[in-house]
Structure formats: structure tokens, C-alpha cells
Amino acid sequence: MKILLACEFSGIVREEFAKLGHDAWSCDLLQTEIPGNHYQGYLEDFIGEGSEWDMIIGFPPCTHLAVSGARWFKEKIKDGRQQYAINFFMMIANRNCKKICIENPVSVMSTKWRKPDQIIQPWQFGHGETKKTCLWLKGLPLLKPTNIVEGRYPRVWLESGSKDNPKWKRRSRTYLGIAKAMAEQWS
């Protein structure tokens, strides 16, 4: 399959699909952390109409959508940042592709568009951590947990950031267990 990983700089999910023989491409404004098929630039310039892809998995920025930042919503609504983020999210959702997954934390998209099809946690896929992650699905089955583990704590929220490895970057990387489950179950 030809698969687009939209807004994925890490290359983690892309490489799990590539290992299974798929023509997987990531696209992000940032360069990829793992060498491979990657378009560095605007998603709008790369995504096309959608029909040229067999599957699109999108990880749109959540900065202006996540309810964890609700105290700043009034300002973000007023200056248009939230509406821009909603439009970007919907640009992926509305592509002419038969299989689409959009991943984001709990966000305004549950009321602005629709509730997610599934909410997953890293501890369901071999990582003893909590990070409630919503999946909006089109033409794809729900992910089945692959390795339920103990040690459920919010590690990424408790860590401090650095200039070279900021907290936002660590928070946005997909856990390997989830990436493997996506590739194995959706191939």
C-alpha cells in the first residue's frame, strides 16, 4: 500500500509500515529523525486529493485543539489560531481516501466535528504510561491492545524539557508499540 503519515517528523510509524513492505511516506515541516521516505514541507503541497494514497494516518498539531490547554482557548479563538487548527485537522479528514486515521489527544474536535471512534493508552501496547489518545477512523478497524502492562504513570508530563529535546517534541512522538499495532493490524 501507499501510505502517508501526515505531520510525522519522528518516522516511527512510517518505518513500521515500511518494514512490512509498504511504500510509506512521512511529511512534516521538520526533517525526519529516522532516515527514510520523508517530504519536508507543507502537507498541503504533498497530500493531493487523497485518492493517490491507500491510507492516510494524520497526526495534526494539537496545540490549539487539546483540552489540556483550555485556559487559553478564549485567546486562541479570538486570534484565529484554533479555527486554523480545526481547518487543518479537517483538511486531512476530508481527503478522498478510503482509509484514514487521525490521532490527537482529547480535544475540541469531539464537539467541533464528532467524537473519536476509539481512545487508546500506551499501557495497552506495552508502555507503562498514560497518555489518552483519540483516534478518528474511516475505513479502518479499532486497534486491538497488544500488550497490556502495569506501571501506568504520566511520564512524559513529568519530565523536564531541554533546548535540544523539548517536551513538546517528546510528547508528539508515537509510542513504538502503538506504531507496530497500526502497521500490523491495518496492513
Secondary structure, DSSP 8 states (H G I E B T S, - for coil): -EEEEET-SS-HHHHHHHHTT-EEEEEESS--SS-SSEEES-GGGTSTTSTT-SEEEE----TTTBGGGGGGHHHHHHTTHHHHHHHHHHHHHTSS-S-EEEEESSBTHHHHT---SEEE-GGGBT--B---EEEEEES------SB--S--B-HHHHS---SSS-HHHHHHS--HHHHHHHHHHH-
